[in-house]
Amino acid sequence: MNWTTHECDPTVIKELEQGLGLNRVIAELLVERGIETVAAAERFLRPQLSDLEDPFALTNLEAAVDRIERALEARESVVVFGDYDVDGVTSTVQLVSLLRSLGMEPRFSVPLRLEEGYGMSREAIDRVLDGSVPDLFIALDCGTNAHEAVSYLRKLGADVIIVDHHQAKERVPEDCILVNPHVYDRVRAPWRNLCTAGLVFKLLHGILKRRREAEDERVKSLHLRDYLDLVAMGTIADLVPLQDENRILAWYGLQHLRANRRAGIRALCEVSGLAASQPLEGTDVSFKLAPRINASGRLADASKPIELLLSSDEETCGAIAQELDVTNRERQAIERKIAGEATAHVEAHYADAPGIILYDKAWHPGVVGIVASRVSRRFHKPCVVLGREGSMAKGSGRSVVGVDLVQVFQQCDDLLEHWGGHPMAAGISLPESEIEAFRERFMEALNELCPEGMPEPELELSAWIEAGDLNASFLESMDRLQPFGQENRQPIFGLRDIVLEKAPQAFAKGGGNYRFELPAPAGEGQGLGGVAWQMDSMPLVGESVDLALRFGWNYWRNARKPQVTLLDWRPTE
């Protein structure tokens, strides 16, 4: 793996260091993120909710608010239909919560993934309506490409609002209100990359503004900030760029998550092993809270986490959280089995192929996306992993930096029943009979996009630092850059000429996981503890090596201490 370093202008680093009184490395990390003025750095380090733009600046959002206002005034029937992932779940909870506070009783639902697939399928709509057509149908985190579903709902007599952030394949649905900045809004709009949870927060903002203008007594006790915990979960889990308005919403949302005011959040934190006194970070959402919500949608019924987050009853929340935790453990077991089988197949059959297409009728379609991600990372190739539902093969694709899955799937469109997603991740379904043709077309498309082969994997270091810099004071300064995520990645540091004095110790369960200790700086008694995951080998005692690692807090028994995580190493030149 190549190690690269982002080149930063030392003059700009010095200006930030002096202008804001920053540690030099923190100033360098800001410049790495494209922040090159004191004013921009202050906005980044001190996000302000007041910097959020007027919600009505989003195309069609005012029309959506107008239609919801009419539903409120006329006490119309409303159905809220969300996706089954964290973004869809938290979007649904936000809107249903507000509408309930305003005296409505909207029905809500998400697709049953295994029976109905993704989005606004005819099967899902018929199940949700159950013979009772609403006056207004609001789809969240899906619907941008649901032409037939919108037409069907309109013929039934329902008005349709879609709030979504997925890209349109070709045209957009007609005869509905579509709020989607990727379809209508300018590329540099600060709300352009909001996930649906962020867009729904904007929608709530617009509704509350209108209700306050109407002097509605019910909104006096409602505070928009009380929905920020849900927005943070959706934003961080959906891997949208944590810049502009996404950064503001995620930063403040984490503060509200930490406050644990929502009974469902408290219960979810408890089963996730997060102590009530522990500050929450973006990684806690990504690796602990979000998987338990997603597991329900992958294997069972995503309405469970919606009920969890809507409930204020501690006993109910505790029971649902326990159920989600059990489902997540089941998901992990299934995932490990499939990942082992998939890895063995790749090693045997895909050494020279530009990409990977894997299918097994026994594989659970609800977890193959996670397996695709693992396989893609391990072999550094775009990967699609499929399971079977009826006569259809369904699954997910994951890509590598430099290869746009949307472009690849567009060249396979005639073979696919459904597909949609992002350049790095997409869902897909196709008839079993078309898998071989799809595999061939997929490889052709990759060869056309990357005639020189896949880009070589790279590890981009944020900065080279000294081992003595890795202390609690520096880590507290680095916390100001949180939350980390897409386009605000957790820094990766390089250390030169490190010689381990103690042999790394393998974890009892093995699997290439180790504990180790960096030697203490001169004059200090104890070295810095570290962990390494799934490493093929570790440095030997007495060997001079360069290390690439992350630096963060390790929480244990209501205490915290700094810890490094080793990502790669090489002999010192």
C-alpha positions in Angstrom: 0.0 0.0 0.0 1.3 3.4 -1.0 1.6 6.0 1.8 0.9 9.6 0.6 0.9 12.9 2.4 -1.4 15.9 1.6 0.9 18.8 0.8 -0.1 21.9 2.8 1.1 25.5 2.4 3.3 26.2 5.5 2.5 29.9 5.3 -1.2 29.2 5.6 -0.5 26.8 8.5 1.4 29.5 10.3 -1.3 32.0 9.8 -3.9 29.7 11.4 -1.6 28.7 14.1 -0.9 32.3 15.1 -4.3 33.7 14.3 -6.3 31.2 16.4 -3.6 30.1 18.9 -3.7 26.5 17.5 -1.4 23.6 17.9 0.6 23.4 14.6 -0.7 19.9 13.8 -4.3 21.1 14.3 -3.7 24.0 11.9 -2.2 21.5 9.4 -5.3 19.3 9.7 -7.5 22.3 9.0 -5.6 23.1 5.9 -5.8 19.5 4.8 -9.6 20.0 4.9 -9.4 23.0 2.6 -9.8 25.5 5.4 -7.2 28.2 4.7 -8.5 31.4 6.4 -8.9 32.4 10.0 -12.6 33.2 9.4 -13.3 29.8 7.8 -11.4 28.0 10.6 -13.5 29.8 13.2 -16.7 28.7 11.4 -15.5 25.1 11.3 -14.3 24.9 14.9 -17.3 26.8 16.3 -20.4 25.7 14.3 -23.4 27.9 14.7 -27.1 26.9 14.2 -27.7 30.5 13.1 -25.5 29.8 10.0 -28.2 27.4 8.7 -29.9 28.9 5.6 -33.6 29.7 5.4 -35.3 26.3 4.8 -37.5 27.9 2.1 -34.3 28.3 0.0 -34.6 24.6 -0.9 -36.4 24.1 -4.1 -40.0 22.9 -3.6 -39.7 22.9 0.2 -42.2 25.8 0.5 -44.6 23.9 -1.7 -44.3 20.8 0.6 -44.9 23.0 3.7 -48.0 24.5 2.0 -49.4 21.1 1.3 -48.8 19.8 4.8 -50.3 23.0 6.2 -53.5 22.3 4.2 -53.5 18.8 5.7 -53.2 20.2 9.2 -56.0 22.7 8.7 -58.4 20.2 7.1 -57.4 17.4 9.5 -56.6 15.2 6.5 -55.3 11.6 6.7 -51.6 11.2 6.1 -49.2 8.3 5.6 -45.5 8.7 6.2 -43.4 6.1 4.3 -39.7 5.9 5.1 -36.7 3.8 4.0 -35.6 1.0 6.3 -32.1 2.3 7.1 -31.0 4.8 9.8 -31.6 7.8 7.5 -35.1 6.7 6.7 -35.9 5.7 10.2 -34.7 9.0 11.8 -36.5 11.0 9.0 -39.7 9.2 9.7 -39.5 9.6 13.5 -38.9 13.4 13.1 -41.9 14.0 10.8 -44.3 11.7 12.7 -43.3 13.3 16.0 -44.0 16.8 14.8 -47.3 15.9 13.2 -48.4 14.2 16.4 -47.5 17.3 18.3 -49.7 19.3 16.0 -52.7 17.1 16.6 -52.4 14.6 13.7 -52.2 10.9 13.8 -50.3 9.9 10.7 -49.8 6.3 9.8 -46.2 5.3 9.2 -44.4 2.5 7.6 -41.2 1.3 6.0 -40.8 -1.5 3.4 -40.5 -5.0 4.5 -37.1 -5.5 2.9 -37.2 -9.3 2.3 -40.8 -9.3 0.9 -41.0 -5.9 -0.8 -37.4 -4.7 -1.5 -36.3 -1.1 -1.5 -38.5 1.9 -1.8 -42.0 2.6 -3.0 -42.9 -0.8 -4.4 -46.5 -1.6 -5.4 -46.5 -4.4 -2.7 -45.3 -2.0 0.0 -47.9 0.7 -0.9 -50.8 -1.8 -1.0 -49.8 -3.2 2.4 -49.5 0.3 4.0 -52.7 1.6 2.5 -54.6 -1.6 3.4 -57.7 -0.4 1.4 -57.7 3.1 3.0 -56.2 5.7 0.7 -54.8 8.8 2.5 -55.3 12.3 1.4 -51.5 12.8 1.5 -48.7 10.3 1.1 -45.2 11.5 2.2 -42.2 9.4 1.1 -38.9 9.9 2.9 -35.4 8.8 1.7 -36.9 7.1 -1.3 -39.1 7.9 -4.3 -36.9 10.0 -6.6 -37.1 7.3 -9.2 -40.5 5.8 -8.3 -42.4 6.9 -11.3 -44.9 4.0 -11.4 -45.6 4.3 -7.6 -46.3 8.0 -7.8 -48.6 7.5 -10.8 -50.4 4.7 -8.9 -50.9 6.8 -5.8 -52.2 9.7 -7.8 -54.7 7.5 -9.6 -55.9 6.3 -6.2 -56.5 9.9 -5.2 -53.6 10.6 -2.9 -51.4 13.7 -3.1 -47.7 12.8 -2.9 -44.7 14.6 -1.3 -41.2 13.0 -1.7 -38.2 14.2 0.4 -35.1 12.4 -0.8 -31.4 12.8 -1.5 -30.8 10.0 -4.0 -29.8 10.9 -7.5 -32.3 10.6 -10.3 -31.5 8.0 -13.0 -33.1 9.9 -15.8 -36.3 11.9 -15.3 -38.1 12.7 -12.0 -41.6 11.7 -11.0 -44.4 13.9 -12.3 -47.5 15.2 -10.5 -45.9 15.3 -7.1 -43.9 17.6 -4.9 -40.2 16.5 -4.9 -37.7 18.0 -2.5 -34.3 16.7 -3.6 -31.3 19.1 -3.8 -29.4 16.7 -6.0 -32.2 17.2 -8.6 -32.9 20.9 -8.3 -30.4 22.9 -6.2 -27.1 24.4 -7.2 -24.0 22.3 -6.7 -22.4 24.7 -4.1 -25.6 25.2 -2.0 -24.7 24.6 1.6 -27.6 22.2 1.9 -26.8 20.3 -1.3 -25.4 17.2 0.5 -27.9 16.9 3.3 -29.2 13.4 3.8 -32.9 12.9 4.1 -32.8 13.4 7.9 -31.3 16.8 7.3 -33.8 17.6 4.6 -36.7 16.6 6.9 -35.2 18.8 9.6 -35.5 21.7 7.1 -39.0 20.7 6.4 -39.8 20.8 10.1 -38.2 24.2 10.4 -40.5 25.4 7.6 -43.6 24.0 9.2 -42.8 25.5 12.6 -42.1 28.9 11.0 -45.6 28.8 9.4 -47.3 27.6 12.5 -45.7 30.4 14.5 -46.7 32.9 11.9 -50.3 31.5 12.3 -49.9 31.9 16.1 -50.6 28.3 16.7 -50.5 27.7 20.5 -49.3 24.1 20.0 -45.9 25.2 18.8 -45.0 27.3 21.8 -43.6 24.2 23.6 -41.9 22.8 20.5 -38.2 23.3 19.9 -36.5 22.5 16.7 -33.3 21.6 18.4 -35.0 18.7 20.1 -34.9 16.8 16.8 -31.1 17.3 16.3 -30.2 14.0 17.9 -32.1 12.2 15.2 -30.6 14.3 12.5 -27.1 13.5 13.7 -27.7 9.8 13.7 -29.1 9.9 10.1 -26.3 12.2 8.9 -23.4 10.3 10.3 -24.8 6.8 9.5 -25.6 7.7 5.9 -22.0 8.7 5.1 -22.8 12.1 3.6 -20.0 14.7 3.5 -19.6 16.3 7.0 -19.2 19.8 5.6 -21.3 23.0 5.4 -24.8 22.4 6.9 -24.1 18.7 7.5 -21.3 19.6 9.9 -23.5 22.1 11.8 -26.3 19.6 12.2 -24.0 16.6 13.1 -22.0 18.7 15.6 -25.0 20.0 17.5 -26.9 16.7 17.1 -24.1 14.9 18.9 -24.5 17.2 21.8 -28.2 16.3 22.0 -27.4 12.6 21.7 -25.0 13.0 24.6 -27.8 14.5 26.7 -29.8 11.3 26.3 -33.1 13.0 26.6 -34.9 10.6 24.4 -35.9 7.3 26.2 -35.3 5.2 23.1 -31.8 6.7 22.7 -31.0 5.9 26.4 -32.1 2.3 25.9 -30.2 1.9 22.7 -27.0 3.3 24.3 -27.4 0.9 27.2 -27.5 -2.2 25.0 -24.7 -0.8 22.9 -22.4 -0.7 25.9 -22.2 3.1 26.0 -22.1 4.4 29.5 -24.4 7.3 30.4 -21.5 9.4 31.4 -19.5 8.8 28.2 -19.4 11.5 25.6 -20.7 10.2 22.3 -18.6 10.4 19.1 -19.4 9.9 15.5 -17.9 6.4 15.6 -20.3 5.5 18.4 -23.2 6.2 15.9 -21.4 4.4 13.0 -20.4 1.3 14.9 -22.7 0.9 17.8 -26.1 2.7 17.5 -26.6 2.6 13.7 -25.9 -1.2 13.2 -28.6 -2.1 15.8 -31.1 0.1 13.9 -30.0 -1.2 10.5 -30.1 -4.9 11.6 -33.8 -4.7 12.2 -34.4 -3.5 8.6 -32.0 -6.0 7.2 -33.4 -9.1 8.9 -36.8 -8.2 10.4 -39.0 -5.2 10.6 -37.6 -1.6 10.6 -40.8 -0.3 12.2 -39.3 -1.6 15.5 -36.6 1.1 15.8 -39.2 3.7 14.7 -41.4 2.6 17.6 -38.3 2.7 19.9 -37.5 6.3 19.0 -41.1 7.5 19.2 -41.8 5.9 22.6 -41.3 7.7 25.9 -42.0 4.6 28.0 -38.8 3.3 29.6 -40.0 -0.3 29.8 -41.2 -0.4 26.2 -37.9 1.2 25.0 -35.8 -1.3 27.0 -37.6 -4.3 25.6 -37.3 -3.0 22.0 -33.7 -2.1 22.4 -33.0 -5.6 23.7 -34.8 -7.1 20.7 -32.7 -4.9 18.3 -29.5 -6.0 20.1 -30.4 -9.7 19.6 -31.2 -9.1 16.0 -27.8 -7.4 15.5 -26.0 -10.3 17.0 -27.8 -12.6 14.6 -26.8 -10.3 11.8 -23.2 -10.4 12.8 -23.2 -14.2 12.9 -24.8 -14.5 9.4 -22.4 -11.8 8.1 -19.3 -13.6 9.4 -20.3 -16.9 7.8 -21.1 -15.3 4.4 -17.9 -13.2 4.5 -15.7 -16.3 5.0 -17.4 -18.1 2.1 -17.2 -15.0 -0.1 -13.5 -14.4 0.7 -12.6 -18.0 -0.2 -14.4 -17.7 -3.5 -12.7 -14.5 -4.4 -9.2 -15.9 -3.7 -10.0 -18.9 -5.8 -11.6 -17.2 -8.8 -11.0 -13.5 -9.0 -7.3 -13.0 -9.0 -7.1 -11.2 -12.4 -10.6 -9.8 -12.7 -11.2 -6.0 -12.4 -14.2 -6.5 -10.2 -16.1 -9.1 -8.1 -19.6 -10.5 -8.6 -20.6 -13.1 -6.0 -23.9 -14.9 -5.8 -25.2 -17.7 -3.6 -28.9 -18.6 -3.3 -28.3 -19.4 0.4 -26.9 -16.0 1.3 -29.2 -13.6 3.2 -29.9 -10.5 1.1 -30.2 -8.4 4.2 -26.5 -8.6 5.1 -24.7 -8.9 1.8 -24.1 -5.1 1.6 -21.8 -5.4 4.7 -20.0 -8.4 3.1 -19.6 -6.5 -0.1 -18.0 -3.6 1.8 -15.5 -6.0 3.5 -14.6 -7.9 0.4 -14.2 -4.6 -1.6 -11.8 -3.2 1.0 -9.8 -6.4 1.4 -9.2 -6.9 -2.4 -9.5 -3.3 -3.4 -12.0 -4.0 -6.2 -15.6 -3.0 -6.9 -17.7 -5.8 -5.5 -21.4 -6.9 -5.8 -22.7 -9.6 -3.4 -26.1 -11.1 -4.1 -28.5 -13.5 -2.3 -31.8 -14.9 -3.6 -35.4 -13.8 -3.0 -37.8 -15.9 -5.0 -36.5 -15.9 -8.6 -34.6 -12.7 -8.1 -31.0 -12.1 -7.1 -30.8 -9.1 -4.7 -27.9 -7.5 -3.0 -25.5 -4.6 -2.8 -22.5 -3.2 -4.5 -19.5 -1.4 -3.0 -16.8 0.4 -4.9 -13.3 1.8 -4.4 -12.1 5.4 -4.7 -12.0 6.4 -8.3 -14.7 4.0 -9.6 -18.3 5.3 -9.8 -20.8 2.5 -9.4 -23.6 4.6 -10.8 -21.7 4.8 -14.1 -21.0 1.1 -14.1 -24.6 0.2 -13.4 -25.9 2.5 -16.0 -24.1 0.4 -18.6 -25.8 -2.7 -17.2 -29.3 -1.1 -16.8 -31.1 -3.3 -19.3 -30.1 -6.4 -17.3 -31.3 -5.1 -13.9 -34.7 -5.1 -12.5 -34.0 -2.3 -10.0 -30.9 -0.5 -8.9 -30.1 2.8 -7.1 -27.7 4.5 -4.7 -24.5 6.4 -4.7 -21.1 6.2 -6.5 -19.6 4.2 -3.7 -22.6 2.1 -2.7 -25.7 0.9 -4.4 -28.5 -1.6 -4.1 -29.4 -4.0 -7.0 -31.8 -6.7 -8.0 -32.0 -8.8 -11.2 -33.4 -12.1 -12.4 -31.2 -15.1 -11.5 -31.0 -15.9 -15.2 -29.2 -12.6 -16.0 -26.4 -13.0 -13.4 -23.8 -14.3 -15.9 -24.6 -11.6 -18.5 -24.4 -9.0 -15.7 -21.1 -10.3 -14.6 -19.7 -10.0 -18.1 -21.1 -6.5 -18.7 -19.9 -5.4 -15.2 -16.3 -6.4 -16.0 -16.5 -4.8 -19.4 -17.7 -1.5 -17.9 -14.9 -1.6 -15.4 -12.3 -2.2 -18.0 -13.7 0.7 -20.0 -13.6 3.0 -17.0 -10.2 1.9 -15.8 -8.2 0.6 -18.8 -5.0 0.7 -16.8 -6.5 -1.4 -14.0 -7.9 -0.5 -10.6 -6.2 2.5 -8.9 -3.5 1.3 -6.5 -4.7 1.4 -2.9 -3.3 4.4 -1.0 -3.2 5.4 2.6 -3.2 9.2 2.8 -1.5 10.5 6.0 -2.8 13.7 7.5 0.6 14.6 9.0 3.9 13.2 10.2 4.3 13.8 13.9 6.5 12.9 16.8 5.5 10.1 19.2 5.7 12.6 22.0 2.9 14.6 20.4 0.5 11.8 21.1 -0.8 12.9 24.5 -4.2 13.8 26.1 -3.7 17.5 25.6 -3.3 17.1 21.9 -6.2 14.7 21.7 -8.5 17.2 23.4 -7.5 19.8 20.8 -8.2 17.3 18.0 -11.7 16.7 19.5 -12.6 20.2 18.2 -12.5 18.7 14.6 -15.2 16.1 15.5 -17.4 14.6 14.3 -15.3 12.7 11.9 -16.8 11.1 8.8 -17.0 11.6 5.0 -14.8 14.5 3.9 -13.9 15.2 7.5 -12.0 11.9 8.0 -10.4 11.0 11.3 -6.7 12.0 11.0 -4.2 9.3 10.1 -0.7 10.1 11.5 2.7 8.8 10.5 5.4 8.1 13.0 9.0 7.5 11.8 11.7 5.3 13.2 9.7 3.6 16.0 11.3 0.7 17.9 9.0 -1.5 19.9 10.4 -2.5 23.3 7.7 -5.1 24.0 6.3 -7.8 21.8 2.7 -7.2 20.5 0.3 -9.6 22.2 -2.4 -11.3 20.2 -6.0 -11.2 21.5 -7.3 -14.4 22.8 -9.7 -14.8 19.8 -6.9 -14.3 17.3 -7.8 -13.2 13.8 -4.8 -10.9 13.5 -5.9 -8.7 16.3 -3.2 -7.4 18.7 -2.4 -5.1 21.7 0.9 -3.3 21.7 2.6 -0.4 23.3 4.5 2.5 21.8 7.7 3.2 23.8 7.5 6.0 26.3 9.2 9.3 25.4 12.4 10.0 27.2 11.9 10.8 30.8 8.4 9.3 31.0 7.6 6.0 32.6 4.8 4.5 30.6 4.3 4.0 26.9 1.1 4.6 24.9 -1.2 1.6 24.5 -2.4 0.6 21.0 -4.5 -2.0 19.2 -4.3 -3.4 15.7 -7.1 -5.2 13.9 -6.8 -7.9 11.2 -3.1 -7.4 10.6 -1.2 -10.1 8.7 1.9 -9.4 10.8 3.3 -7.0 13.4 6.6 -5.3 13.9 9.3 -7.2 15.8 10.9 -6.0 19.0 14.0 -4.0 18.2 13.0 -3.4 14.5 13.0 0.2 13.3 9.6 0.8 11.6 7.3 3.6 10.4 3.8 3.4 11.6 0.5 4.8 10.2 -2.1 5.1 12.9 -5.2 6.8 14.3 -5.3 8.5 17.7 -8.4 8.6 19.9 -9.9 7.9 23.3 -10.4 4.5 24.8 -13.4 4.4 27.2 -13.4 1.7 29.9 -15.3 1.6 33.2 -16.3 5.3 33.3 -12.7 6.4 32.6 -10.9 7.3 29.4 -7.3 7.3 28.2 -5.5 8.0 24.9 -5.0 5.0 22.6 -3.6 4.5 19.1 -5.0 2.2 16.4 -2.4 0.8 14.0 -3.5 0.8 10.3 -0.2 -0.1 8.5 3.5 -0.3 9.1 6.7 -0.7 7.1 10.4 -1.0 7.8 12.1 2.4 8.2 14.1 3.3 5.1 
